[in-house]
Amino acid sequence: MEKRIYNVADIADILSISKPKAYELVHRADFPKIMIGRAIRIPIESFNVWLAQEARGTHEERPL
């Protein structure tokens, strides 16, 4: 079965950032996430769209 979601550690690895920075990122209002209780899950497709938009600069720039 193909993986459909990431967790915060996955995001940290993908973006080569620390886990605390990844947590800052996923708590941004414009970041795609699903909260399951206190667990944060990130749909892969939504993350890829968000990342492409960030790379193009179509999102408002906000510091991490």
C-alpha positions in Angstrom: 0.0 0.0 0.0 1.3 3.4 -1.0 1.9 5.9 1.8 -0.6 8.8 1.8 0.4 10.9 4.8 3.5 12.3 6.4 4.2 13.0 10.0 6.3 15.9 11.4 9.5 13.9 11.4 9.0 13.1 7.7 8.6 16.8 6.9 11.7 17.6 8.9 13.6 15.0 6.9 12.2 16.1 3.5 13.0 19.8 4.1 16.3 19.1 5.9 15.2 21.1 8.9 15.2 20.4 12.6 12.1 18.8 14.3 11.4 22.0 16.3 11.4 24.0 13.1 9.2 21.5 11.4 6.7 21.9 14.3 6.8 25.7 13.8 6.1 25.1 10.2 3.2 22.8 10.6 1.5 25.1 13.1 1.3 27.9 10.4 -2.2 28.6 9.4 -1.5 28.1 5.7 0.2 24.7 6.2 -1.9 21.7 5.2 -2.4 19.3 8.1 -4.9 17.1 9.7 -5.1 16.9 13.5 -6.1 13.6 15.0 -6.3 14.3 18.6 -2.8 15.8 19.3 -1.2 13.9 16.4 -0.4 16.0 13.3 -0.6 14.3 9.9 0.1 15.9 6.6 -1.5 14.6 3.4 1.3 14.0 0.8 -0.7 15.5 -2.1 -1.6 18.6 -0.1 2.0 19.0 1.1 3.3 18.8 -2.5 0.9 21.5 -3.7 1.8 23.7 -0.7 5.6 23.2 -1.4 5.2 24.1 -5.1 3.2 27.2 -4.1 5.9 28.2 -1.6 8.6 27.6 -4.2 6.8 29.9 -6.7 6.2 32.5 -4.0 2.4 32.4 -4.4 1.9 32.2 -0.6 2.5 35.2 1.6 6.1 35.0 2.8 6.3 34.2 6.5 9.5 33.3 8.5 9.8 29.8 9.9 
